[in-house]
Amino acid sequence: MADNSINASSDSDVLAQLEEAQEALQNLRFQKSMQQLEDLSQIKKMKKKIARIKTIFYQQKNLKKSKKVSDV
């Protein structure tokens, strides 16, 4: 998933993507505990993906907040 596709998404879409990524991270951790996960770098990649999604969500949130203030 490209960052541009996240940027163009609405808040509800971004939150849905965040929830999916968090569930995927939980599954990866579970696989690791059961010694079924071969590529441990997947956990690190998923954490970075979650951080990117959160950053974009809060940037959109702050942008909307600043637009409301400037409109008043």
C-alpha positions as CSV (number, residue, x, y, z in Angstrom):
1,M,0.0,0.0,0.0
2,A,1.4,3.3,-1.0
3,D,1.4,6.3,1.4
4,N,-0.5,8.3,-1.3
5,S,-3.4,5.9,-1.1
6,I,-3.6,6.5,2.7
7,N,-3.4,10.2,2.2
8,A,-6.4,10.2,-0.1
9,S,-8.5,8.1,2.3
10,S,-11.1,9.4,4.7
11,D,-10.8,9.2,8.4
12,S,-12.9,6.0,8.7
13,D,-10.8,4.3,5.9
14,V,-7.6,5.2,7.7
15,L,-8.9,3.9,11.0
16,A,-10.0,0.7,9.3
17,Q,-6.5,0.3,7.8
18,L,-5.0,0.9,11.2
19,E,-7.2,-1.7,12.8
20,E,-6.3,-4.2,10.1
21,A,-2.6,-3.5,10.6
22,Q,-2.8,-3.9,14.3
23,E,-4.6,-7.2,13.9
24,A,-1.9,-8.4,11.5
25,L,0.8,-7.4,14.0
26,Q,-1.0,-9.3,16.7
27,N,-1.1,-12.4,14.4
28,L,2.6,-12.0,13.6
29,R,3.4,-11.9,17.3
30,F,1.3,-15.0,17.9
31,Q,3.1,-16.8,15.1
32,K,6.4,-15.8,16.6
33,S,5.4,-17.2,20.0
34,M,4.4,-20.4,18.4
35,Q,7.8,-20.5,16.5
36,Q,5.9,-20.5,13.2
37,L,7.2,-17.1,12.0
38,E,10.3,-17.5,9.8
39,D,10.8,-13.9,8.8
40,L,11.0,-11.9,12.0
41,S,11.5,-8.6,10.0
42,Q,7.8,-8.7,9.2
43,I,7.1,-7.6,12.7
44,K,9.3,-4.5,12.3
45,K,7.8,-3.7,9.0
46,M,4.3,-3.9,10.4
47,K,5.2,-1.6,13.3
48,K,6.5,0.9,10.8
49,K,3.3,0.6,8.7
50,I,1.2,1.3,11.8
51,A,3.3,4.3,12.7
52,R,2.9,5.7,9.1
53,I,-0.9,5.2,9.3
54,K,-1.1,6.9,12.7
55,T,1.1,9.8,11.5
56,I,-1.2,10.4,8.5
57,F,-4.3,10.1,10.6
58,Y,-3.1,12.7,13.0
59,Q,-1.9,15.0,10.2
60,Q,-5.3,14.9,8.7
61,K,-6.9,15.5,12.0
62,N,-4.7,18.5,12.7
63,L,-5.3,19.9,9.2
64,K,-9.0,19.8,9.7
65,K,-8.7,21.4,13.1
66,S,-6.5,24.2,11.7
67,K,-9.0,24.8,8.9
68,K,-11.8,25.2,11.4
69,V,-9.8,27.7,13.4
70,S,-8.9,29.7,10.3
71,D,-12.5,29.7,9.1
72,V,-13.8,31.3,12.3
